Amino acid sequence: MDDTVKTVILEEPLSSPFPKIASSVASDTSRVCPACARVTAHILRFQKNGSDILQCTACGLGRAESTNFDPTTYYTADYFSGGHADGYSDYLGAEAVLRREFASTVDFIRGFRAGGKLLEIGCAYGFFLQEAGRHFEVSGIELADDAAAHCLGQGLHVLQGVADQTSLAQIGCVDVIVLLDVIEHLPEPRKTLDLCSRQLNPGGLIIISTGDFASMAARFSGPQWRLMTPPQHLWYFTPESMRRMSAAFGLSVERLDHPWKTVSASLILFQLRRMFGIGGAPVTAGSSIAVPVNLFDAMRVVLRKPLQ
């Protein structure tokens, strides 16, 4: 296998959601937890891809401690076309399937707000923005220059770069901010959530989708969990860690669920091949085939800013 895994677990708190795994090494350490906003005890769960996977004992937030990882050189066209084992197999080829899923997400959002200004952070090739643009005034921010250029070519208002104070100021205040499978990639998720909350109009929404580190699949798969892909995934949230981090900025959790999702067959094959350590060329067969899936290990969170 290409993935390097080392299990190092002992001395777990009684409240830990993870099963104990025997090991001859125990490791307790302290870190500032972004969700708890204080120094908390962390446990070394295991090592994966050269990264230490630590978990806060107070809220369950997991983190990957990695070195020499540069997002600007990693998130390129290769990430979306099978060039990285933990990226997408054929993002552009799966446009029809992705837009079908995104249309469903837009319908979900409209159950909370029918229209207004919407910003997507990490908008990739703009497929979600195109669906949301039927009902919202949309804009986006995307790190990958190739994807951002594609968005601009489609006439979308998208900035290339990171979501920082400067880029958000260029967008202006909005009613909805969407981060679909993005927050786990961010070096400083707490800082980004703070910036987003300031950018929201009163009563505005933040929609987040990310893996659930407290889910049964994550708990029992451990280092083989399909979303355990450091260093591109830096954070592994739990419902409790999401509640704590959002509450710090006055955001209330209006809904938290584990929805079904429609994905391309090529992505499923691509992920299975990675999980079993099978190399080869990028998977493109089946990119137009939609498959409904739900392992109940990915959560969708709706956060709302108070009216005052």
N, C-alpha and C positions, 0 to 999 in steps of 0.2 A: 504494500500500500504506500501511497505517497504521503498520507497523513501520519504524523508522528504523535503517538498518544502515550502518556504516562499517567497512571492513576496514583494519586497520593492523598489519601483521605483517612483521617482519624479525628478523635476529639470533637465530634459534632455536637451542637446544641440539641437539647431534647425536642425543640420545636422545628428542627430541620425537616423540610419536605423530601429530602433525598435519602434513599436507602444507603446504609453504611456499606462501604467496600473495604475489605481488609487490606491493610498495607503496613509496611514496616516503617513508614515515614509519616510523621505528623507535622503540620505547619499551621501555626496561628500567627496572624499579623494584623496590623491596623492600617486603615486607609481612610481618607475623607470620602464618605459616600455621597454622591451627587443627589440621591433621593432623600437621604436622612439629613443632609446638610451639616454633618458633624463627623468627627472621627469615630469609627465603629470597628469592632472586631471583624476580620475577614478570615475565611478558611480557604485554603488551597484545595480546590476540588480535583483538578487534574491538569495535565499539560497537553496542549493540542497545537500542532503546527509550530512548535517552538514558543508558544505563548502560555503563560501561566493563567489559568482560569480561576479567579478568586470570587468568593461570594460573601456579601454582607450578611452577618448573622441577624441583623435587626429587621431588614426589609426583604432580603432575598435577592437583591440586585447582583447580577453577575457581571464581571468585567474581564476583559482579556488584556493582559499586560504584555505588550509587544515592543520590539525595538526595530528601528530602520524600516518603518512602514510609512510610505509617502502616498497619501490619497490622490494627489494631483497626477502622479505617474501611473497609478493603478486603475483609476476609473477613466478609461479611454474606450475607444471603439471596441477593443478586444474584450473588454468586460461584458459587453452586450452581444458578442458574437462567438462565444465559446472559447475565447482565448485564455480564460481563467476558469479553473475547475469549480470555483465557488461563485461564478457570475451567472450570466444568462446564456442559454445555448444559441438562441436565434431570435433576439428581441424584435427586430424589424420584421422577420418572417412570420412572427406570431401576432402581428398587428390586429388582425380580425378577432382573435381570441382575447387579447388584452383589452381591446375597446369594448367588447361585450362585458367583460368583468368590470371595467371602469364605468360603463353606463349604469350598471347595477349599483356601484358605489355612489354615483351621483344621485340616483334615486333615493338611496339611503340618506344622504346628506340633506336632500330636499325635504325629508321628513322632519328635519329640525329647522331648516331655513330654506325658503323657496328660491331666493335669489340674492343679489348683491355682488360685492367684490370678493373674488376668491384668489388666493395665492397657493401654488403648490411648490413646496421645497423638495428638490430632487425630482424634477419633472421628466427626466430622461428624454425620450423623443417626442414628448408632447401629446401622447395618445389620450391620457386622462384629461388634459386641458381642452382638447378638441371636443370631448364628450361633455365636459362641464360647461364649455362655452355656449352650449344651447340654452343655458339657463342663468349663467353667471358672467360677469365681466372678469376675465381671467388673466393671470400673469404667472410667471414661474421663475425659479432660480435653479440652475443646473451646473454642476461642477465640470462634467465631461464636455470638452469643447466640441467634439463631433456631434454629440446629441443636442447641445445648445444650438449649433449651427443648423441642424435639421429643423428644430423648432422655428427658428427665425425664417427659414425657407418656407415654412407653412403659414407664415404671417402671424405667428404668436408673439406676444410680448414676453420675452424670456431674457433674463440676464445670465451671463456665463460667470460662474464663480461660486463663492460660498455665501451662505445666509448669515451675514454679519450686519452690524449697525448701518454701514454705508449702503449696502445693497437693499436692505429693507427700507431705508429712508427713500431710496429711488422709487420703490414700489408704492409707498404711502400706506395709510391705514386701510385695513380690509375687514370683511365680515366673517370670512372663513379661511383658515390656513390648514393645508393638508400635507401630511408627511406619511406617505405610504411606503412601508418597509425602508425607512430612512433613518429614524432616530438611533437605531442600533449601530449605524455607521459613523455617527458624529463624534469627534474627539471630546467635545464638551456639551453633552445633551442638556444639562441644566442651564447653561448659559444661553443656548439656542432657544429653549422653552421660555426663558425669561424675556428674551428679545421678541419672541412671537406674541407673548401675552401683552407686551407693550404696544405691539403693532395692531392688535385687535381693537375694533370698535366695541363699545359697551354692548354686552349681550352676544358677542361674537363667539365663534366655535373654532376649536382645534381638533382635527380628526387625525388620529394616529393609528397605524397598524404596525405590529411588531411581534416577534416571537414571545411566547409565554414560558419563561424559565421554570415556573412552578407547575407546568402541565405534566400530565402523566407521561407523555412521550419524552419530554425533556428529562424528567426525573429518572426514568428507567433506561433511557438510551445513553445517558451520560455523554461521554466524549463522541459517541457515534450519532448523536442527535443531528438531524438533517440541517438544523440552523446553527449548529456549533461549527462556525467557519471563521475562526480568527486567522489573520488579523483584520479582515474586512468587516466582520462583525465584532465590534469593540465592547458592546453592552448587551446584557441579557436580562430584560425586564421581567418583573412579576407584577400581578395586579396591585399588590401592596406598595411596591416601589413606585409604580406609576401614580398611585394616589398621593403618596407622600411628596413626590417631586412637584406635582401639579398644585397641590394645596399651598405650597410655599409662595405661589404667585397669585393666590386668590382664585384659582381655577377649580371648579367643581366637576367631578366625574358624573356626567349626565347618563352615560351608558358605557358598559364594558361587556363585550360578548366575544364569542369565538365562532365567526361566521363561516359558512361554506364559501369556497372560492373556485372559480373556473380558471384552469391553467391549461397550457398547451401540452400535448402528449410529448413533444420533444423536450420540454423542460423536465418532465417527470423522468424520462429516460436519462437525461443528462445528470440529474441529481442522483439517481440510483447508481449510475456508473461511477460517480464520484464517491458515493458511500461505500461501494464495494472495491474501490481502488482500481477500477478498470479505465485505462487510458484510451487514446484514440482521437480521431478527428471530431470536430464539433458536430453535435446532433442537430440535423435540420429536418429529418423526416418526422412528420407528425406535427409540425409547427401550426398548421391550420386546424388541427383536431382539438376540440374543447373537451376537457375532462373535469367534471365536478369532483372536488376533493375536500376533505376536512379531517385532519388528524387531531383537531381541538388543541393544537399547540401554538396557534397564532391568535393574538387578540386584537380586537378593534376597540379603540377608546374614543369617546366623545367628551371633550372638555369644553366647558362654557365659562366665559368671563362674566362677572356680575354686571348688571345694568348700570350700577353706580359704583 
